[in-house]
Amino acid sequence: MVGFGSGFLLKSYIASAPHKSLKVLWGDASRLPGTEIIEAFENTTNIGVGATFTGAGPLLSSLEISRSGDLYLGVGTLYEMETALKKNLVDPLSLRTIAYLIPAIIVQKGNPKNITSLSDLVRLDVKLCLTDPTYGVGLFVRRLLEHNDLWSKVESRFVQAKSGADAVTNIILGSVDATVSWHVFYYWKREEVDIVWIDYSKILEVSVIPAAITVYTQDRVLSEIFLDFVANS
C-alpha cells in the first residue's frame, strides 16, 4: 500500500496528475468525521473527493448497479462489507478497519420518559423509532434486542426511519421518544438530544467501520493514498 506518510512519493504523484479526483461511497453513520476528513484531504492535496453519504444498504446497491466508485467505506456493520466481498465488488487486500461504533439509546432532551435501559423501550408509553431491521444499524439493533429477548415485544410497533440521522430528527421533533442507534448520532445533535449508555453486559458486540477500495476504481494509487489518509486521521 502507498503510505500517506511517504511525502515525496505523494507529492510526486499528485504533481503528475493535478486534475485527478475520487468518488467515494460513505456510510451515513460516519458522515460528520467523513466530511471533515475529506475537507482535510482536499486542502492537503488539492484533489477533489466526491462523496455520496447514505445508509449502508443503499450504498451497496448503488455500487453493484452503477459499477462505479473508488472506495466503499464508513458503513456501520461488517455485513454489507462481507456482502461486497462475496460479490467481488471490493478488493479484499485493501480492507481496513477505520473506527468502531457503539450502540446506545438516544432520547429526547431531558429524558422526559426516564428511559434508563433497553428494557424500558418495551413500555407502552415509549414510542420507539428504529431503522430498517434488514440491514445496517437496523439489523445490528434487531440482533441486539433479540439477544436481550426484547425484539418480539417491539418489532410490530416501532416507527421506521430511513436512517439513524432521520431517527434522531424524529426525536428532536417530538414525534418519538427514543431510538437505538450508533453513539455517533448523539454527538451530531448533542444540544438537542440526550444519550443513555447501554449496560455493557447487554451488548452482544460493538461494530467496526470497515473501508475498502472497489474493483471499479479509476485510480488505484490515489485510492490507496486516500484510504491511508482516512486510516490515520
N, C-alpha and C positions, 0 to 999 in steps of 0.2 A: 504493500500500500504506500501511496505517496504521502509522506508526513507533512502536515501543515507547517511544522517547525523547520522544515528544510527550506529556509528562506531563499537561498539562491535559486533552487530548483523552482520554487513557486513563482518568484519574480520573473525568471526567465520564461516560464511557460505562459504567464499572463501577458508579458510583453510581446510574445509571439502571436497572441490571439486576443487582441484587445476588445473585440466585438462579440465574444462568446457570452452565452447565458445558460442558465439552468432552469429546468422545470421540476418542481418538487411536489409530491403529494403528501400532505402533512395532516396527521390526526388532530381533531379539534381539541382534544384534552390538553395538548401542549401548545395551543395556539399562542398564548401570551409569550412564553420564552422563545417560541419559534420565530415570532415576528422580530423579537429583539436580536436573536442570533442572525437572522437573515440580514437585518439592517447593519449589524456589525461586520458581517462578511462583505456586504456590498461596499461599505465605507472603507474596508481594508483593501479590497481587491479591485474595486470599480467594475465588478462583474454583476450583472443583474440576475436576480433569482425570482422567478415567477412561482408563487405558491398557491396551491388550492388547499384550503382548510375545510374539512368536514368530518363526518363520522367515519370510523374505520371501514365499515362495510361498504358504504357508497364509494369510498376511495378505491377499495379493492375492485369493485365492479367497474369503475372508471378506468383503472389501469388495464384490466382484462379486455375491455371493449375497445378502448382507444389505442391500445398498444403504443402508448407514448408516455413520456415522463422519465426523468433521470434518477430520481430517488423516491422511495416509498418509506416513510418514517413517521415517528411520533404517534403511531397507533397505540391504543391503550391496553391491548392484550396480545399474547403470542398467537392466539387462534388465527387471526387474519394473516399474520406473517407466515405461519405454518402453511396456511392455505395457498398463499402466494408462492411459497417454495414448492409445494406439491404441483402447482400448475405451471411451474417453470417461468414465473413472472419476474423473479428477482434472482440475483446471483448469490448462492449460499456462502461463497467465500467472502462476501462483503458484509455479512450480517454482523451487526454490532448492537450492544445494549447501551443506550444513551442516558437513561434515567429510570426511576421507579415511581409507581403510583400506589397510593394507599386509599382503600375505600373508607368513606366517612359519611356521617349523616349531616346534611345541610338543612337548616331550619330557618324560619322567619326570625328577623332581628328581635332579640329579647327572649326568644324561645317561649312564646306565649302558651304553647301546648305542653310545656315541661317535658319534652322528649329527652330521655337520658340514655336510651339503649335501643337496640334493634327490636326488642320485644314490644316496645311502645308503638311501633309502626303498625301493629295489627289492631290497635284500638279503633273502635268505630268512629271516634271523634277526630281521628287523624286522617287527613286527606293526603294520600301519598302520590308522588309523581316519579315515574321511572322511565327509562328509555327502552327501546325495543329489546326484549329479552332473548333475541336470537343471535345477536352479535355484539361485539364491542363491550362497553361498560355495562350495558343492559344484561348481556349474557353472564358477565362476571358477577353482577349483583344477584341475578337469579340463582347462581350456584352458591353464593354466599348465604342467601336466605334459605335455600334448600339444606345447606349444611347445618343450619340452626333450626330446622323444622318449622320455618315460618312462611315459605313460599306459597304453600297451599292456602294460607289464610289471607294472602293479599293479591294473588295472581288474577283474580276476577274483578278486582275493584280499584286498581290504581289508574291514574291518569297517565297516558303515554305521551312523552315528549319526543321531539325529533332528535334532540341531542342533550348532553349533560348541561350545556350552556343554556338551552331553552328551558330545562327543568328548573334551573336556578332563577331564570327570569320569571317563571310562573310563581315561584315562592315570593319574589320581590313584589309581584303584582297582587299577591294575597289570594290567588285562586287555589293554591295548595299549601299544605303545611310543611312538607318535608320531602326530601329526596335522598337516595343513597347513591353516591357517585364518587368520582375521584376527588381527593382532598384539594387538588389544584383549583377546582372550580370555586371553592370558597375564597381563595386568595384573589380571584378576579373581581369579586364583589364583596369584599370583607366589610365594607362600610354599611352594607345593606342586608347582610345575612349573618347568621352565626353557624358555628360548626360544633358537632357533637362527635367526639372521637369514639370509635368502637372498641370495646374491650378486646385486647389483642388475642385472648384465648378463643374469641368467637370468629376470628378471621382465618379463613382457610389458607390464604396466601396473599402476598402483595403481587402487584403486576409490574412487569418490566415494560419499558418503552423501547421497542426494537427499531432498527433502521437498516436499510439495505439499498444497494444500487440495483436498479431494474435492468432487465436484459435488453431494454429498448433505449438505453442511454445513448445520446448522440456524442457524448464526450466522457469517456471512462476516466481519464486522468483528472479532469476538472471535478467530476463527481466524487472521486476519492479525496480530493483536496477538501471539498465541502464537507464530506462525511467526517473527515478527521477534525475539521474545524468545529463541527457540531459536538463531537465526542469530547472535545477538550474545552468546551465552553462552560 
